[in-house]
Amino acid sequence: MVKNRSYGQKPPNKYNAVTNLTDKPGRAISVARPQVIQKSAMEDRINELEIKLSFQEDLLDTLNQTVVLQQQQIDSLQRQLQMLYQQFRDMKDRGEEGGLLANERPPHY
């Protein structure tokens, strides 16, 4: 039966490639751990996550630019609507509604 290091010492670091174990008091053996394979898989996973993050950041920037352009368009349309409303009110105040146009002769007479 293989036991961990003697009682009272720090347990081995789980990220080490080789762990020292004891099978009998005073006799240490080294056992290779599969951390090298896991480390490579972990690095691959981190790289994939970094790639996904960079694509998401690019998408976020693109969406942000789109929102800014849309807000500019909304502001422009609101200004145009206010101008049209003001023109309509001015025409109404001067009495230039459609009622006067109905009483006028067409230009071809």
LUMKOLTOR-233723 format. One record per residue: x, y, z of N, C-alpha, C, O, CB in turn. Coordinates in steps of 0.05 Angstrom, whole numbers, plus 5000, padded with zeros to 4 digits. Glycine has a CB too. Example, Ala and Ser with C-alpha at 12.3 -4.5 7.8 and 13.67 -1.06 7.14 Angstrom:
BEGIN
TINU,5264,4886,5156,5246,4910,5156,5264,4934,5156,5285,4934,5169,5226,4911,5181
TINU,5257,4955,5142,5273,4979,5143,5258,5001,5157,5268,5023,5161,5282,4988,5114
END
This chain:
BEGIN
TINU,5017,4977,5000,5000,5000,5000,5018,5025,5000,5037,5026,5015,4981,5000,5024
TINU,5011,5044,4983,5027,5069,4981,5013,5090,4997,4989,5095,4995,5030,5077,4951
TINU,5029,5104,5013,5018,5125,5030,5030,5152,5021,5052,5153,5009,5025,5120,5060
TINU,5017,5174,5028,5028,5200,5022,5051,5205,5041,5058,5189,5058,5006,5222,5026
TINU,5064,5228,5037,5086,5236,5054,5080,5232,5083,5056,5230,5091,5095,5264,5048
TINU,5100,5232,5100,5096,5228,5128,5078,5250,5140,5077,5273,5129,5122,5227,5143
TINU,5065,5244,5161,5046,5263,5174,5061,5287,5184,5083,5285,5195,5032,5249,5198
TINU,5049,5311,5180,5061,5336,5189,5074,5352,5167,5078,5376,5171,5080,5330,5210
TINU,5080,5340,5145,5092,5354,5123,5069,5364,5104,5047,5354,5105,5112,5337,5107
TINU,5076,5384,5088,5056,5395,5069,5050,5373,5048,5068,5358,5040,5067,5420,5055
TINU,5025,5371,5040,5019,5352,5019,5031,5361,4993,5036,5385,4989,4988,5348,5016
TINU,5036,5343,4975,5049,5351,4949,5031,5370,4934,5006,5368,4935,5055,5326,4932
TINU,5043,5387,4919,5029,5406,4902,5016,5391,4879,5029,5374,4866,5048,5428,4890
TINU,4990,5395,4875,4976,5380,4855,4984,5387,4826,4975,5374,4807,4946,5384,4858
TINU,5000,5408,4823,5008,5416,4797,5036,5405,4790,5046,5410,4768,5008,5446,4794
TINU,5049,5391,4808,5075,5380,4802,5072,5356,4783,5052,5341,4784,5090,5371,4828
TINU,5092,5352,4766,5092,5329,4748,5100,5304,4762,5091,5282,4754,5110,5334,4724
TINU,5116,5305,4783,5125,5282,4798,5118,5286,4827,5123,5307,4839,5155,5277,4794
TINU,5107,5265,4839,5100,5266,4867,5116,5246,4882,5120,5223,4873,5069,5262,4872
TINU,5127,5254,4905,5142,5235,4922,5123,5221,4941,5108,5234,4956,5165,5249,4937
TINU,5124,5195,4941,5107,5179,4959,5125,5160,4974,5148,5155,4967,5086,5163,4943
TINU,5114,5149,4995,5130,5129,5011,5114,5103,5011,5090,5103,5016,5136,5139,5039
TINU,5128,5081,5007,5115,5055,5009,5121,5041,5036,5106,5025,5046,5123,5037,4986
TINU,5144,5048,5047,5152,5038,5073,5165,5062,5087,5176,5080,5074,5172,5013,5071
TINU,5165,5062,5113,5177,5084,5127,5206,5089,5119,5222,5070,5120,5176,5080,5157
TINU,5212,5113,5111,5240,5120,5104,5247,5115,5075,5269,5124,5066,5258,5105,5121
TINU,5231,5102,5059,5238,5096,5032,5219,5111,5013,5195,5106,5013,5236,5065,5026
TINU,5229,5130,4998,5213,5147,4980,5214,5136,4952,5234,5126,4943,5222,5176,4980
TINU,5191,5138,4938,5190,5131,4910,5178,5154,4895,5163,5170,4906,5174,5104,4905
TINU,5184,5157,4869,5173,5178,4853,5153,5166,4834,5159,5146,4821,5195,5193,4838
TINU,5131,5178,4832,5110,5169,4814,5103,5192,4796,5096,5214,4804,5085,5159,4830
TINU,5103,5187,4770,5096,5207,4750,5066,5212,4751,5051,5192,4752,5105,5200,4722
TINU,5058,5236,4751,5030,5243,4751,5021,5253,4724,5038,5263,4709,5023,5264,4773
TINU,4996,5250,4717,4987,5258,4690,4983,5288,4687,4967,5296,4671,4962,5244,4683
TINU,4997,5304,4703,4993,5333,4702,5003,5345,4676,4992,5366,4667,5007,5346,4725
TINU,5022,5333,4663,5033,5344,4638,5011,5344,4617,5007,5363,4602,5058,5328,4628
TINU,4997,5322,4616,4975,5320,4596,4953,5339,4604,4942,5353,4587,4964,5290,4595
TINU,4946,5340,4629,4925,5358,4638,4933,5387,4634,4917,5404,4627,4919,5354,4667
TINU,4959,5393,4638,4968,5421,4634,4965,5429,4605,4957,5451,4599,4998,5424,4643
TINU,4972,5410,4587,4969,5416,4558,4940,5420,4551,4933,5439,4536,4981,5393,4541
TINU,4922,5403,4562,4894,5406,4557,4884,5433,4569,4867,5446,4557,4878,5383,4568
TINU,4894,5439,4592,4886,5465,4605,4895,5488,4588,4881,5508,4585,4898,5466,4633
TINU,4920,5487,4578,4930,5509,4560,4913,5511,4535,4907,5534,4527,4959,5504,4553
TINU,4905,5489,4524,4888,5489,4500,4861,5502,4506,4851,5518,4491,4884,5461,4488
TINU,4850,5495,4529,4824,5506,4537,4826,5536,4542,4809,5551,4535,4814,5492,4563
TINU,4848,5544,4555,4852,5573,4560,4855,5588,4534,4844,5610,4530,4877,5578,4577
TINU,4870,5576,4515,4873,5589,4488,4846,5592,4474,4840,5612,4462,4892,5573,4471
TINU,4830,5570,4476,4803,5572,4463,4786,5593,4476,4772,5608,4462,4789,5544,4465
TINU,4787,5595,4503,4772,5616,4517,4782,5644,4509,4766,5662,4507,4774,5612,4547
TINU,4808,5647,4506,4819,5673,4499,4810,5681,4471,4803,5704,4465,4849,5673,4500
TINU,4809,5661,4453,4799,5666,4425,4770,5675,4426,4762,5694,4413,4803,5641,4407
TINU,4754,5659,4441,4725,5666,4443,4722,5694,4455,4705,5710,4446,4710,5646,4460
TINU,4738,5701,4475,4736,5727,4487,4743,5749,4467,4729,5770,4467,4755,5729,4512
TINU,4763,5745,4451,4770,5766,4432,4748,5770,4411,4743,5792,4403,4797,5758,4418
TINU,4735,5747,4402,4713,5750,4384,4689,5765,4397,4676,5781,4384,4704,5723,4373
TINU,4684,5759,4422,4662,5772,4436,4668,5802,4440,4650,5818,4438,4658,5759,4463
TINU,4693,5809,4445,4700,5837,4448,4696,5851,4421,4687,5874,4421,4729,5840,4457
TINU,4704,5838,4399,4700,5850,4373,4671,5854,4367,4662,5875,4356,4714,5833,4351
TINU,4655,5834,4373,4626,5835,4369,4614,5858,4386,4597,5873,4376,4612,5809,4376
TINU,4623,5860,4410,4613,5881,4428,4619,5909,4417,4603,5927,4418,4625,5878,4456
TINU,4644,5912,4407,4651,5938,4394,4633,5944,4370,4625,5967,4367,4680,5938,4386
TINU,4628,5924,4354,4612,5928,4330,4583,5935,4338,4571,5953,4326,4612,5902,4313
TINU,4572,5921,4358,4545,5927,4367,4544,5955,4379,4524,5969,4376,4536,5906,4387
TINU,4565,5963,4394,4565,5989,4406,4565,6011,4384,4551,6031,4387,4590,5992,4423
TINU,4580,6007,4363,4581,6026,4340,4553,6028,4327,4544,6049,4320,4602,6018,4320
TINU,4540,6005,4325,4513,6004,4313,4494,6020,4330,4477,6035,4320,4504,5975,4309
TINU,4495,6016,4356,4477,6030,4374,4482,6060,4373,4463,6076,4373,4481,6021,4403
TINU,4507,6069,4371,4513,6097,4368,4502,6109,4343,4490,6130,4343,4544,6102,4369
TINU,4505,6095,4320,4493,6104,4295,4463,6105,4296,4451,6125,4287,4502,6086,4272
TINU,4451,6085,4308,4421,6086,4311,4412,6109,4328,4391,6121,4322,4411,6059,4322
TINU,4426,6115,4349,4419,6137,4366,4421,6163,4351,4404,6181,4355,4436,6138,4392
TINU,4442,6166,4335,4445,6190,4318,4421,6193,4299,4411,6215,4295,4471,6190,4303
TINU,4413,6171,4287,4390,6171,4269,4364,6179,4284,4348,6194,4273,4387,6144,4255
TINU,4361,6168,4307,4337,6174,4323,4337,6204,4330,4316,6217,4328,4336,6157,4349
TINU,4360,6215,4338,4361,6243,4344,4354,6260,4320,4340,6280,4322,4389,6250,4355
TINU,4365,6253,4297,4359,6267,4272,4329,6266,4265,4317,6287,4258,4376,6256,4249
TINU,4317,6243,4267,4289,6240,4262,4272,6256,4281,4251,6267,4273,4281,6210,4263
TINU,4280,6257,4306,4265,6273,4326,4266,6303,4319,4246,6317,4322,4275,6268,4354
TINU,4290,6312,4311,4292,6340,4302,4274,6346,4278,4261,6367,4277,4322,6347,4296
TINU,4274,6328,4259,4257,6332,4235,4228,6332,4243,4212,6348,4232,4263,6310,4214
TINU,4220,6314,4260,4192,6314,4269,4184,6339,4283,4162,6350,4279,4187,6289,4287
TINU,4202,6350,4300,4196,6375,4313,4194,6398,4293,4176,6415,4296,4218,6381,4334
TINU,4211,6398,4273,4209,6419,4253,4183,6417,4237,4170,6437,4232,4233,6417,4233
TINU,4175,6393,4230,4149,6389,4216,4126,6397,4233,4107,6410,4224,4146,6360,4207
TINU,4127,6390,4259,4105,6398,4277,4104,6429,4279,4082,6440,4280,4109,6385,4304
TINU,4127,6441,4281,4127,6470,4283,4117,6483,4258,4102,6503,4259,4156,6481,4289
TINU,4124,6472,4234,4113,6483,4209,4083,6479,4208,4069,6497,4199,4127,6469,4185
TINU,4073,6457,4217,4044,6452,4217,4030,6472,4235,4009,6483,4228,4038,6423,4226
TINU,4041,6477,4259,4029,6496,4277,4030,6525,4265,4010,6540,4268,4044,6496,4304
TINU,4052,6532,4252,4054,6558,4239,4033,6561,4217,4020,6582,4215,4082,6563,4228
TINU,4029,6540,4201,4009,6541,4180,3981,6543,4191,3964,6558,4181,4011,6515,4162
TINU,3976,6529,4213,3950,6530,4226,3944,6557,4238,3922,6568,4236,3948,6508,4248
TINU,3965,6569,4250,3962,6596,4261,3956,6617,4240,3941,6636,4245,3986,6604,4277
TINU,3967,6614,4216,3963,6633,4194,3938,6627,4179,3930,6643,4162,3987,6633,4175
TINU,3925,6605,4185,3900,6598,4171,3905,6585,4144,3888,6587,4126,3883,6622,4167
TINU,3927,6573,4140,3934,6560,4114,3927,6530,4115,3943,6514,4104,3963,6565,4108
TINU,3905,6524,4127,3898,6495,4127,3886,6488,4100,3884,6505,4082,3878,6489,4150
TINU,3880,6463,4097,3869,6453,4072,3842,6466,4064,3835,6465,4041,3865,6423,4074
TINU,3828,6478,4082,3802,6491,4077,3805,6514,4057,3788,6516,4039,3790,6501,4102
TINU,3826,6530,4059,3830,6552,4040,3837,6541,4012,3830,6553,3992,3852,6570,4050
TINU,3853,6520,4012,3860,6509,3986,3836,6498,3970,3836,6499,3946,3881,6487,3989
TINU,3816,6489,3984,3793,6478,3971,3777,6501,3957,3763,6496,3938,3775,6463,3991
TINU,3778,6526,3968,3763,6548,3957,3778,6562,3934,3767,6578,3919,3757,6568,3978
TINU,3804,6556,3931,3819,6570,3910,3815,6556,3883,3809,6532,3882,3849,6570,3917
TINU,3819,6572,3862,3817,6560,3835,3843,6546,3829,3865,6555,3837,3811,6582,3815
TINU,3842,6525,3815,3866,6511,3806,3882,6529,3787,3869,6546,3773,3860,6484,3792
TINU,3907,6526,3784,3923,6544,3767,3917,6542,3738,3925,6560,3723,3952,6538,3772
TINU,3904,6521,3728,3900,6518,3699,3875,6534,3690,3870,6533,3666,3897,6489,3692
TINU,3859,6547,3707,3836,6563,3699,3845,6589,3689,3828,6606,3682,3816,6565,3721
END
